[in-house]
Amino acid sequence: MGCFDFVVTPDGDVVFLEVNEGGQFLWLESASGAPILDAFSDFLIQPRADFRWQPPPAPLRIQQVQVLAAERMAEAAETHVDPESFYLDAAEPAVEVKPDGQKNSS
């Protein structure tokens, strides 16, 4: 799976540029309001050639999982990351990511 980059020329021709293996796409959900995370998650659960997405009664939005993801990352860092070796340069200040996504430098 990947994200495909195209441009449209002034003449209206669509030109393929590249495939990004780890391309980011969830910004499109915020920009458009389209439930992209729902469709993508459903496809990952049931990857079939005949996959057709059906909207759920209550859509899932990236904003709904960002807080939980930040909390779980913080918990995992406390359990699995040695704070002394986390940065390549020990003199670099630590950056704390709060559950609301804000960062504090210490």
Secondary structure, 3 states (H helix, E strand, C coil): CCEEEEEECCCCCEEEEEEECCCCCCHHHHHHCCCHHHHHHHHHHCCCCCCCCCCCCCCCCHHHHHHHHHHHHHHHHHHHCCHHHCCCCCCCCCEEECCCCCEEEC
